[in-house]
Amino acid sequence: MDINNKYETVHTHNLVRFEHTALLLVMAWVAAINYQHINWYLFNALFWGIDLIGFYPGILYYKYVSKNVPKIFYLIYNISHSYLTWIVFSLIWVYFYGPDYVLLAPWIHLMADRGIFGNTLKAYHVAFNIEKNKHFADFERIIYK
């Protein structure tokens, strides 16, 4: 919430989700009205590649090997789901190939993750899978009394 209180309330989290959902709708609308100019094979590769590289290896490890997921999977997830990664990627793309609506794909993916699903970057001390952290659940019970 601020520099000294590094947590979100349900209300502030939902506001951030709402903002990302609004951005998602704008980007999806831009993609829809320009659909004829988009290479949909490349769009899908960029859209789904984020999770193929960043999410599925970690979740498969979590489900089939051990719930103690190595930090490298968190790092890969966070890099593939980072705004900074896709800013750099987009700038390099534009430099070499020029502006392209296909670049909406990773941003639509990130906005959907944050807006619709409420997912942000993963913290090492929280389970890789989506489950409530016991200590955070205790904290919520205290703060929302």
N, C-alpha and C positions, 0 to 999 in steps of 0.2 A: 504494500500500500504506500509506503514511503521508505526513505533511506534507513530509518531506524526500526521499522516494523515490516519485516519481509514476509508478509502473508496477505492473503486476500480474504475478504468476507464473501459469503455467498452472493451478496448484492453486487460488490465490485467485480467479482468474477463473472457474473451474468452480464454486467455492463460491457466488459471487455469482449465477451462472447457475442453480444449484440452488435458491437462495432465491427467485429470480424465478419459476422454474417452479412451485415450491410455491404462491406467491401466485397464479399463473395458474390452477392447479387449483382453489384455493379460490374465486376469482372466477367461474370457469366453472361450478363446482358451484352457486354462489348464483344465477347466471343460469339454469342448467338447472332448478332447483327452482322458479323464479319465472317460467318462460318465458311463462306466460299473461298476465303483467302487463307484458310488454316489448313496446314498439312496435318490431318487428323491422326496419321500413324505416328508422327513425331510428337504431336500433342499428347497422345496417350502414353508414349514412351516416357516423356517428361513427367506427366501426371502420376503414373503408376510406379515409375522408377524410384521415386522418393521412398516409397514403402518397400519395394522389392529389395532395395539396398539398405535402407535405414531401419525398417520396422520388423519385417518378417524374420531375418536371421536371429534377432534378439528374442522375439516371442516364441519362435520354434525352440530355441535353447531353453527358455523358461518352461515351456510345456513338456518337452521331451528329454531334457538332459538334467537340469537342476534349476530350482527357483533362485539360486545364488548366481545370477547372471554376471559374467565378467564386465568390468567397466568399459572395455573396448566396444561392447554393443551399445552402451549408453552414449559413448562418444560418437559412434557412427550415426546413431539415431539423431543426436543433437546437431551434428554437422549437416546431415541431409535435410533436417527440418528447420534450419536456421535461416532467418531473413538475410543475414550477411552472406551466406553461401550463395543464395539465389540472386542477390544484388550483384555480386562479383560475376557469377555465371552470366547473368543478363547483360552486364556491361561488356564482357568479353564477346558474347554472341553478337551484340549490336556493333561492336567494333569490326568484327570479321565478316558478318553477314548482313548487317543492317537491321532496322526494326522489323519485328515479326510478331504477329498475333499469337504464334505458337508459344511465345514467352509468357502468356497468361496462364499456361498449364500449371507450373509449379506454384504460382501465387494463388490460383484457385484451390489447389490442393492444401496449401498452408492455411488459407482462410477457412476452408471447410473443417480442417483439423481443429483449429482454434475456435471457430464460431459454432459449428454444428455439434462437434464431439467434445469440445471443451479441453482438448489436449494442448499442452504447451511442451517445452523442452523437458526432458526427463532428468530428475535429480538422482544421484547415485544411491542415496540412502532410502529411496522408495522403490517398491517392487516394479519390475519392468512391465508387468501386466497391470491392467487397471484394477486396483483393489485399494480399499481404504487402509491407510497407514494407522496402526493402533494408536500411536502417540498423537497423531493429528486428530483422530476421532475423539480422544480424551480432551484435547485442546478445544475442539468445537463444542463439546458438552459444557465446558467451563465458560467460554466466551458468549455462548448463545442462551445462557440461563435467563 
